[in-house]
Amino acid sequence: MGVEIERRFLIDGREEKPWRTSDYVDIFQCYFSGVRYHNGEIMWNGITLARDEIAPTNITTWRMRVVGNDVVLTAKGKRTGAMAEEFEWDIPIELFNSLPTSDLPSIKKRRYHWIGADGLLWEVDEFEDSLAGLIIAEVELDSVDQSVDFPSWLGMELTNLRGWSNASLSMMIKDSGPD
């Protein structure tokens, strides 16, 4: 079991974008409902996605993230402030490509990796398609009370606000219908 501790912020993209001088990756994420654990297998629609001897419990979100040919299945628990349980499994790209994902809630984004003055890694996500123009930055921490040197370009903090997770955003645009 892992614990993720992160703080998230909205960014006003009309100002300077210093993170754009950093490395980036293009990301596709889709979100699954109806994932089950049975006899050591994590299953969705009768398909085994991963195997694990320990059943993840209290999971609220199941996600697959694709970066190039790397695919990671992630199970996230309920967020309490900046903290949430998180479990991850590597998934073969061939398995992902065989899944019927076209109707699942999903998002596309470009993620920049920017190092702050305090040496912390900031992930700045510039969303695409229906969410184009939305920019969210997050920093992962070792503890909830860790000191952070906040960049001047950060906007409103989203950490404790409902509806701003990537899963919530993907559901929002799926429910809104075609562009």
N, C-alpha and C positions, 0 to 999 in steps of 0.2 A: 504494500500500500504506500502511495506517495501522497504528500500534501502539497498543494500549489498555493503559494501566497503571492498575490499580485495586486497592484493598484492600476486602475485604468482611467484615462483622461480623454476628453474630446479635444480635437485640435481644429483651430480655425485655419483652413487651407488657403485663405486669401493672403496670409502673411508669408514671410520667408519660410523655406522648407529645408533647414540644414541637414535633415536626415537623408535627403536625396543624394548626398555625396557618398553615402554608405552602401555596402553590399545589400542586395535584395534577393528574394525568392518569390515566385508566383505560386499561390496556394489556391487549391480548390478544397472546400469542405462540404460534406453532406451529413445530415443528421437522421438517425434511425430511431423509430419507435418499435416496440414489440420485441426487443432483444431479450433473450432468455438464457439462463444458465442451467445446464442439465448434464449430469454425469461428467463434469470436467470440461464441458464444451460451452462456448459462448455462441449462441445460435440466433439467426434472424431468418425468418421465412423458410425454416428447415435447412438452412445453409450454415455450416460451421464456419464461423469467422476466426475463432482463435480457441486455443486450449489453455486451461489454467487449473491447477489443483485447488486454488482458493477462489471461492465465489465472491465477486464484488457485491457489496450490499449498499443499500441506500443510494443507488445511482439514479440521478435525475436526467442525465444527458449522455447519449451515445453518439460519437462523431467519428467519421473517417476523414483524415486529412491527407491530401495528395500533394507532394512537392516533387516534381519531376517523376521519377519511377519509384519513389519511396512513399509507402502508404502506412499510416499509423492509425489503429483503432484506439480511441480514447473513451474511457468511462469516467464521468465526473459526478461527484456527489453534490449534495446541496451546499451552496455557498453560504458561509457565515462571515459577513464582513469581507475581508480580503482573502479568506481561506476556504479551500474546498479540497476534498479527497480527489485524487486523480490516479487512474490506472492506465497503462498503455501497453499495446501489443503491436509488433510489426506484422504487417499483412502483405502477402505476395501481390504484386501489381496485377498478375494474371487473375487472382481471385477477385480483386476489386473490379477489374474490367469485365468480369462475368456477372457481376451483380446488377440487378435492375434498379439503377439509382436515378433515372431521369425524372421521376416524379417526387423524389425526396426533397425536402427543404435543403437549400444549398446556398453557398456564397462563394464568390471569387474575390481575391484581394492580392495586392502586392505588399509584401512585408519587408520593410527596411530594418536593418540592425544598426542602431546608433549607440555609441558609447558616451555616457554622460561624463561630466567633469569629475564625478566621484568614482568613475570606473564601472558603474552599473550599466548593464545592457538594456536598452530600450528597444522594444519592438513596435514599430510604427506601421499600422495597417492602413493602406489606401484601398478602399473598397471599389469594386467594379460593377458593371451592369446596372441593375436597379438601385444599387446603393452608391453609385458613382458620386464622388464629391465628399463622402463621409470619410473622415480620418480619425482613427483612435490609436492612442499610444498606451502601452502598458509596460510596467517594469515588474519583474519577478524578484521577490525578496526572500531572504533567509529567515526572517522573523517579522511579525506584524509591527514591531516597534523599531525596525531598522531605520536608521537615518538615511534620507535621500536628498540629493541636491537636485531640485526640480528645475528642468529647463524653462526658460522664459516663455517659450512658445506653447506651453501646456494651457489648455482651457479648463472647462468645468470637469471636476472629478466625477467619474461614473461608477466608481468601485461599489458603492452601496445602493445604487439605483437599479431598480428592476427594469427589465426590458431592453438593456443595452448589451447583453451577452451576444456572442455570434450566433448562438442557437436561437435566441429570441428574434434577432434581426432576420435570420433565414426564414423563420416561421412567418414573420410580418410580411416579407415580400412574397412568400408563397401564397399567403392568404389574400394578397391584394390582387392576384390574377396577373394576366399578361401586361407587359409594359405598355 
